[in-house]
Amino acid sequence: YSFAGGGTPSRGNPSYWNGEINWVTVKDLTNFNPNKSQETITKLGLLNSSSRLIPSNTLITSTRMALGKAVIYNVDVAINQDLKALFLNKNIDLKFMYFWFQSKESLINELGGGSTVKGISLPDLKKIDVLLPDSEKEQKAISEVLTDTDNLIQATEQLINKKQLIKTATMQNLLTGKIRLAEFDTKKTKPSELGEIPSDWDIVKLGDLTTI
């Protein structure tokens, strides 16, 4: 595959910024949204910089900070000088290489040099061996399995978040007596400085319950 770099329009020219073109930097890789970047530039900014427009569904990785991370955007984006776009050969499956970068993130990060900010040179990045099935069909099959696993993880995380919200609401109701467990529910309440509370509950100070 071949690589393409990017650049940054002059910050001193307002007409280059806040336009219609998504402009991607390393911070977008660490807080990734496949449909938009944190900053945008104008067509004028693109023309007057070393940045270039990268088509959607192109693998983008970093050679300075966040080493080993790779992303795929659903939209065309411009990139800055810390990123590289990888244009794959026709017989290489995009998602296969995406998952390859995930599996090699630690290795690429270890190869990075620099006393304060880690970076890796393009020649060093190109030297990393890739174990590749000859058959593109097998590449696609592998990437489909890993994509399905990603989707399952995402669905599970969404379910966990939903259960966490249910737990939080249940805690609020049970610990304030707004909802009683059936075997303890007397249906009776009494007034207090905290409002109506169950008649068989009392308000006490935390210090009365423990030694701190």
Summary of the structure (lengths in Angstrom):
residues: 212
radius of gyration: 26.9
end to end distance: 64.5
largest distance: 76.4
contacts: 559
relative contact order: 0.11
helix: 38%
strand: 18%
